[in-house]
């Protein structure tokens, strides 16, 4: 299973339930997350196990939290630019 970097909570059924789970995983040192606007959040996998990812994806599906793929492309572009700049050294 894959965990995306950005998710939209625009259509979320129960935001409190989502953020309780995210807070729990953050407190366990398994993820970091931050809000990116009102309806988007960015999540970083620090130490999630496959079961954690599967459970998180099931929770997201059940509560209508969707991957936000537009920002995924921007992250890849930023990563490529970093290496292009560092080649000059």
C-alpha positions in Angstrom: 0.0 0.0 0.0 1.1 3.5 -0.7 0.8 6.6 1.5 0.6 9.9 -0.5 2.2 13.1 0.7 -0.9 15.3 0.5 -4.6 14.6 1.4 -7.8 16.6 1.0 -10.3 16.7 3.9 -12.7 18.8 1.9 -15.3 16.0 1.8 -14.4 14.4 5.1 -17.2 12.9 7.2 -15.5 13.1 10.6 -12.4 15.4 10.8 -12.1 14.8 14.5 -11.6 11.1 14.0 -9.0 11.7 11.3 -6.9 14.1 13.4 -7.2 11.9 16.5 -5.6 9.1 14.5 -2.9 11.4 13.0 -2.1 12.8 16.4 -1.8 9.3 17.8 0.7 8.3 15.1 2.6 11.5 15.5 2.9 11.0 19.3 4.2 7.5 18.6 6.9 9.1 16.3 5.6 7.3 13.2 4.5 10.4 11.2 4.7 14.1 11.0 1.9 16.1 9.5 0.9 19.7 8.9 -2.0 21.5 7.5 -1.5 23.1 4.1 -4.4 25.4 3.9 -7.9 24.8 5.2 -8.7 21.5 3.5 -5.3 20.0 2.8 -2.7 18.3 5.0 0.8 17.0 4.2 1.9 13.8 5.9 5.4 12.4 6.1 6.0 8.7 6.9 8.8 8.5 9.5 8.4 4.9 10.8 5.0 3.5 9.7 4.7 -0.3 9.3 2.6 -1.8 6.5 -0.3 -2.5 8.9 -0.3 1.2 9.9 -0.4 2.3 6.3 -3.2 -0.1 5.5 -5.2 1.0 8.5 -4.7 4.6 7.8 -5.8 4.1 4.1 -8.9 2.3 5.3 -9.7 5.1 7.7 -9.2 7.7 5.0 -11.4 5.7 2.6 -14.2 5.3 5.2 -14.2 9.0 6.0 -13.8 10.4 2.5 -10.3 11.7 2.8 -8.7 11.7 -0.7 -5.1 11.9 -1.9 -4.5 15.4 -3.3 -2.3 14.5 -6.4 -1.7 18.1 -7.6 0.8 18.8 -4.9 2.5 15.4 -5.5 3.8 16.7 -8.8 5.2 19.9 -7.1 7.2 17.8 -4.6 8.8 15.8 -7.4 9.7 19.1 -9.2 11.3 20.5 -6.1 13.3 17.4 -5.6 14.6 17.5 -9.2 15.6 21.2 -8.9 17.6 20.5 -5.8 19.8 18.0 -7.7 20.1 20.2 -10.7 21.5 23.1 -8.6 23.9 20.9 -6.7 25.6 19.5 -9.8 27.5 22.8 -10.2 29.6 22.1 -7.1 
